[in-house]
Amino acid sequence: MRGRHEREERSVEEELKQATTPLHAAPSFKVSAFWTGIIQRKKMLLFASVGVAFVALMVLCGALIPPSLEKEESNISSSEGSDHSFDGVRQSALPDAAGDITPSLVRYTKLVEEMLQYPELPAGCESVSLASVLRAMGYEVSPTEIVDDYLPYDELMYDFVTSYAGSPYLEEGGGAFPPAMVTAANAYLKEHGASERAQDLTGSSFEELTTWVNSGRPVLVWTTMYMDDPVFSYELEGNVWYINEHCVVLCEVDREYAQVMDPLEGMVAREVSEFARIYEACGAHALVIS
């Protein structure tokens, strides 16, 4: 009996060992490692494919985006012609008649501030306009300083070409054409050690004035008060005086409008065609500092 019981006990122990031994552990591990490797390789191939596709997409975008952006910028520029705010740098639709003009490093046209001739200088539009341009260029000067210290006068109140005829302090005042204002401007610039100089642009086409403005330089332009037609009086040295003479600063020009600093009205937008017409009707008088 004992021998049979011992055999039975050994048989039970062997069955228990066989039941608890992980017979398929090793094969199961090998199968898992095999499939894991395949999955990892597929992931690597997938990531590589995505990377190649991304690079190709970037190259394609790099080839396509710049022309698109240029087209959008062109559309924005062309649409600005109907905007009167002048909040960006505008290029004139008119051809450059003076293409040799070197652009200014600073766009002084954007720095011209509103200055009014009343109440101090009711007939001093020329000096107010000149002072506004000089101040845009960084000079601390007032219109009355120009009037008192740099502007030449004609005591006979006749010569409006090389001098100021009359008094800018009086309502019935008088006026001066570009040669007199060039003298005043250059006297100031020379005294302050400036390299810039004023030059008379009389006889220039409006397209040439536009080129100067597009180069960043504001232009003093002789027009009329409130854009009325000129009322001519007398002639001197080939120049004809008109009683509603007025001087303003041309700051910006686009297809339809010109931004003007008018000493009577402040910053205003004028129709380009009408502004150019009045400028030419008055004799095409202007000056610029460069």
Legacy VTK file of the C-alpha trace (Angstrom):
# vtk DataFile Version 3.0
C-alpha trace
ASCII
DATASET POLYDATA
POINTS 290 float
0.000 0.000 0.000
2.770 2.362 0.937
4.542 1.790 -2.347
1.341 2.422 -4.247
0.641 5.575 -2.246
4.159 6.839 -2.911
3.741 6.222 -6.615
0.412 8.002 -6.557
1.925 10.958 -4.661
4.799 11.231 -7.151
2.310 11.023 -9.996
0.259 13.854 -8.483
3.377 15.980 -7.920
4.482 15.483 -11.506
1.027 16.454 -12.754
1.100 19.578 -10.586
4.548 20.542 -11.939
3.375 20.034 -15.490
0.254 22.102 -14.825
2.223 25.015 -13.350
5.076 25.033 -15.921
4.630 27.850 -18.590
5.005 25.494 -21.540
4.174 28.195 -24.128
5.985 31.112 -22.497
9.045 31.008 -24.729
7.159 30.529 -27.992
4.677 33.232 -26.956
7.556 35.644 -26.298
9.107 34.971 -29.663
5.832 35.599 -31.466
5.296 38.895 -29.592
8.807 40.111 -30.417
8.302 39.238 -34.089
5.074 41.197 -34.433
6.421 44.071 -32.346
9.358 44.397 -34.737
7.059 44.452 -37.735
4.856 47.101 -36.151
7.854 49.243 -35.270
9.220 49.017 -38.816
5.824 49.966 -40.227
5.699 52.963 -37.892
9.175 54.037 -38.998
8.180 53.722 -42.654
5.005 55.688 -41.962
6.918 58.480 -40.193
9.466 58.589 -43.022
6.686 58.831 -45.597
5.040 61.659 -43.660
8.380 63.465 -43.403
9.015 63.185 -47.134
5.496 64.406 -47.875
5.952 67.367 -45.491
9.245 68.376 -47.124
7.674 68.110 -50.562
4.756 70.245 -49.396
7.103 72.911 -48.011
9.046 73.017 -51.293
5.810 73.330 -53.221
4.586 76.121 -50.929
7.910 77.916 -51.262
7.492 77.936 -55.013
3.892 79.069 -54.959
3.507 81.511 -52.062
5.715 84.477 -53.163
3.834 85.168 -56.424
0.595 84.918 -54.519
1.789 87.361 -51.916
3.044 89.720 -54.605
-0.359 89.591 -56.236
-2.051 90.362 -52.922
0.313 93.265 -52.280
-0.396 94.563 -55.769
-4.117 94.368 -55.109
-3.720 96.192 -51.797
-1.637 98.911 -53.443
-4.155 99.399 -56.225
-7.066 99.496 -53.795
-5.398 102.217 -51.750
-6.071 104.667 -54.538
-9.603 105.130 -53.219
-8.521 105.550 -49.586
-8.044 109.131 -48.378
-6.281 108.264 -45.104
-2.769 108.142 -46.645
-1.668 105.654 -43.943
0.937 103.968 -46.111
3.668 104.768 -48.548
1.987 105.382 -51.878
3.471 105.409 -55.345
2.054 107.732 -57.951
0.259 106.326 -60.942
1.968 109.001 -62.998
5.237 108.213 -64.812
8.545 109.309 -63.297
9.655 112.295 -65.330
12.717 112.867 -63.150
13.919 109.324 -62.690
17.405 110.390 -61.581
16.118 111.689 -58.235
17.738 109.757 -55.393
15.217 108.593 -52.769
15.589 110.204 -49.371
16.761 107.924 -46.559
13.958 109.390 -44.459
10.471 109.905 -45.839
10.061 113.479 -44.662
6.698 113.524 -46.445
5.364 111.329 -43.637
6.638 113.709 -40.948
5.058 116.959 -42.106
2.743 118.239 -39.395
-0.215 120.548 -39.644
0.659 124.226 -39.187
-1.733 127.151 -39.623
-0.943 130.723 -40.607
-3.638 132.255 -38.408
-3.586 134.152 -36.151
0.099 135.172 -36.247
0.755 135.326 -39.991
-2.473 135.930 -41.916
-0.455 136.490 -45.108
2.474 134.222 -44.276
1.510 130.960 -45.982
4.931 130.676 -47.658
6.870 130.891 -44.380
4.447 128.553 -42.607
4.819 125.972 -45.381
8.606 126.289 -45.357
8.739 125.952 -41.573
6.590 122.801 -41.677
8.999 121.161 -44.133
12.096 122.186 -42.170
10.536 120.873 -38.969
9.762 117.567 -40.703
13.473 117.394 -41.499
14.326 117.830 -37.824
14.994 121.570 -37.557
13.459 123.486 -34.670
12.232 126.555 -36.473
9.051 128.606 -36.325
7.316 130.482 -39.144
7.883 133.794 -37.385
11.610 133.041 -37.136
11.764 132.640 -40.907
9.737 135.816 -41.414
11.837 137.890 -39.014
15.353 136.559 -39.640
15.672 135.010 -43.094
13.020 136.285 -45.492
14.088 139.164 -47.803
11.629 142.058 -48.205
10.899 144.650 -50.851
10.307 148.003 -49.161
8.396 149.188 -52.230
6.027 146.220 -51.862
6.391 145.432 -55.543
8.966 142.649 -56.035
7.246 139.355 -55.204
9.859 137.286 -57.080
13.147 137.776 -55.226
11.580 139.317 -52.100
8.420 139.282 -50.061
6.180 142.106 -51.273
4.270 143.399 -48.269
4.036 142.107 -44.699
3.016 138.566 -43.699
1.745 139.977 -40.405
-1.021 141.953 -42.121
-4.330 140.603 -43.381
-3.949 142.448 -46.681
-0.289 141.323 -46.641
1.321 140.271 -49.878
3.388 137.295 -50.907
6.523 135.818 -52.416
7.376 133.377 -55.189
9.924 130.518 -54.996
13.131 132.567 -55.548
12.492 134.584 -52.374
11.668 131.444 -50.362
14.736 129.634 -51.727
16.837 132.532 -50.432
15.205 132.302 -46.998
15.507 128.511 -46.819
19.153 128.411 -47.861
20.075 131.206 -45.471
18.606 129.163 -42.631
20.166 125.872 -43.784
23.601 127.422 -44.252
23.507 129.092 -40.848
22.683 125.745 -39.229
25.435 123.840 -41.026
23.056 121.743 -43.106
24.121 119.958 -46.274
20.660 120.243 -47.815
19.733 123.138 -50.046
16.475 124.483 -51.461
16.026 124.612 -55.209
13.486 126.336 -57.402
11.337 123.861 -59.342
9.381 126.506 -61.247
8.354 125.215 -64.654
8.362 121.574 -63.550
5.508 119.347 -64.611
3.231 117.938 -61.947
4.687 114.506 -62.742
8.109 115.816 -61.697
6.692 117.128 -58.428
5.162 113.702 -57.862
8.557 112.091 -58.380
10.073 114.332 -55.713
7.251 113.434 -53.329
7.668 109.724 -54.050
11.355 110.082 -53.191
10.310 111.153 -49.681
10.697 114.909 -50.067
7.742 117.254 -49.519
7.349 120.002 -52.106
6.207 123.600 -51.597
3.614 124.273 -54.288
2.088 127.618 -55.260
-1.669 127.330 -55.744
-4.622 129.543 -54.782
-6.631 130.074 -51.632
-9.373 127.447 -51.396
-8.478 126.106 -54.852
-10.169 128.946 -56.746
-8.968 129.919 -60.192
-6.092 132.437 -60.072
-6.943 136.131 -60.393
-3.944 137.709 -62.120
-2.711 141.218 -61.388
0.661 142.346 -62.830
3.793 140.843 -64.353
7.385 141.044 -63.120
10.424 139.365 -64.691
8.257 136.885 -66.566
6.224 136.052 -63.464
2.605 137.091 -63.079
1.288 137.989 -59.646
-2.201 136.795 -58.741
-4.079 138.281 -55.816
-5.284 134.951 -54.369
-1.740 133.527 -54.306
-1.248 130.713 -51.805
1.553 128.302 -50.870
0.976 124.754 -49.579
3.018 121.580 -48.974
2.484 118.551 -51.202
3.029 115.476 -49.016
1.593 112.426 -50.789
0.119 111.587 -54.181
-1.892 108.581 -55.307
-4.086 107.868 -58.316
-6.937 110.118 -57.256
-5.900 112.301 -54.349
-3.050 114.460 -53.143
-2.414 114.967 -49.446
-1.686 118.632 -48.846
-0.681 120.601 -45.764
-2.631 123.809 -46.350
-1.792 126.645 -43.892
-5.401 127.829 -44.204
-7.125 124.471 -43.671
-4.599 122.034 -42.249
-4.133 118.529 -43.681
-6.519 118.060 -46.585
-7.011 115.709 -49.533
-7.281 117.309 -52.956
-8.286 115.686 -56.211
-5.051 115.157 -58.110
-6.416 116.344 -61.444
-7.787 119.590 -59.983
-4.699 120.241 -57.860
-2.451 119.765 -60.894
-4.679 122.046 -62.968
-4.514 124.892 -60.447
-0.751 124.432 -60.053
-0.211 124.792 -63.793
-2.731 127.636 -64.130
-0.798 129.638 -61.528
2.424 129.309 -63.518
3.866 126.017 -62.166
5.789 127.452 -59.199
7.346 125.093 -56.635
10.465 124.407 -54.574
12.033 121.434 -52.814
14.792 120.911 -50.253
17.209 118.072 -50.955
LINES 1 291
290 0 1 2 3 4 5 6 7 8 9 10 11 12 13 14 15 16 17 18 19 20 21 22 23 24 25 26 27 28 29 30 31 32 33 34 35 36 37 38 39 40 41 42 43 44 45 46 47 48 49 50 51 52 53 54 55 56 57 58 59 60 61 62 63 64 65 66 67 68 69 70 71 72 73 74 75 76 77 78 79 80 81 82 83 84 85 86 87 88 89 90 91 92 93 94 95 96 97 98 99 100 101 102 103 104 105 106 107 108 109 110 111 112 113 114 115 116 117 118 119 120 121 122 123 124 125 126 127 128 129 130 131 132 133 134 135 136 137 138 139 140 141 142 143 144 145 146 147 148 149 150 151 152 153 154 155 156 157 158 159 160 161 162 163 164 165 166 167 168 169 170 171 172 173 174 175 176 177 178 179 180 181 182 183 184 185 186 187 188 189 190 191 192 193 194 195 196 197 198 199 200 201 202 203 204 205 206 207 208 209 210 211 212 213 214 215 216 217 218 219 220 221 222 223 224 225 226 227 228 229 230 231 232 233 234 235 236 237 238 239 240 241 242 243 244 245 246 247 248 249 250 251 252 253 254 255 256 257 258 259 260 261 262 263 264 265 266 267 268 269 270 271 272 273 274 275 276 277 278 279 280 281 282 283 284 285 286 287 288 289
